[in-house]
Amino acid sequence: MDCKSFEKLIPDFIAERMDYPSLKRFLAHREKCAECREELEIRFLVSEGIQRLEDGNAFDLQAELEQHLLDSKKKIRFNDGFLSLGLALEVTAVCLLAGILVWILL
């Protein structure tokens, strides 16, 4: 993912509207690119800060951004685990079917 693609996805990330593959690429790019980390922080602070000021709520936006990032990473780990489990079940099913086929043919 390049920086322009990353910047276009920031509103979707803030609004939690990203699908799993996009979220995974987004977070991976964020980890590698200091410029994009800074851009995300600025845009998050501005968009959420303005909303909070309008609502009159107290806030700690830096902590909220960190929590949002942690929640996104948990979502990625859960989906990766689920995909790994699915792959393991598929391999097991293929092995079982191959064993049955061999048993039938012998």
N, C-alpha and C positions, 0 to 999 in steps of 0.2 A: 504494500500500500504506500502511496506517495503522500506528501503533506497536503496537497490540494484535496485529495479524496478524503483524508482524515478530517480536514476542516469542514467539509460538506456534511460529514456524519456527526459532528458535535451536537447539533440540535436534537438529532434522534437519540444520541446517547443520554443527553440530559433528560429527555422526556421518557427514557426507557422504552423506546420503540424499535430497538435493533434486534434483528434475528441472530441466531447463534453464530453462523459463519462470519457475519459482519462484525459482531461484537468481539469475536476471537481475533480477527485481523486488526480491529481498532485498538484493542488493548495491547497486542503484540507490538504494533507500531508505536504506541504511546511509551512503552517501556524503552524503546531504542532511541527515540527522538526527543531531545530536550526542548526543542522549539515547539513541538506539538504539545508536550506536557504543559508548557507555559501557556500556549494558546487555549488549551482546554480549561486550565485554571481561571484564566481571565474571563473567558466566555461564560463559564459556570458562575463565577462570582458576580458578574454583571447581570446575567439573566435571572438568577435566583435572588440576588440582592435587591434588584428593582421590585420583584414580586413581593418579597418580604417587607420592604419599606411601604409598598402600597397596602399590604395587609396589616401593617402595624405590629408585626411579630418580631420578637427578639430572635437572633440567630447567630450561629457559628458556621459560616459557609465553608471554611476550610475543612472543618471536621465532617461536615455533610458530604463534601466532595470525596474525602477519603473513605467514608462509609459507602458511598455510591460505587466507588471503584472496588472496594472489598466485596460488596454484594455482587458486582458484575463478575469478579474473579471466581466467586463461589458458584455462580451460575455456569461458568465455563467448565469448572472442575466437575460439577454434577453432570453436565451434558457429555463431557469427555468420558466419565465413568460409565454413563448409560450406553454410549456408543461402544465402549470396550466390552461391556457385558453382552451387548447384542452381537458383537463379532465373535465372542467366545461361544455363545449359544449357536451361532451359525456353523462354526467349525465343529462343534460337538455333534450337531445334527448331520453334517456331511459325513463325519467319521462313522456315525451310527448307521446311516444309510449305506455307506460303502461296506461296512461290516455285514449288514444284512444281505446286500447284493452278493458278496463273496460267499457267504454261508449258503445262499440259495443256489449259486452256481456250482458249488463243490458238492 
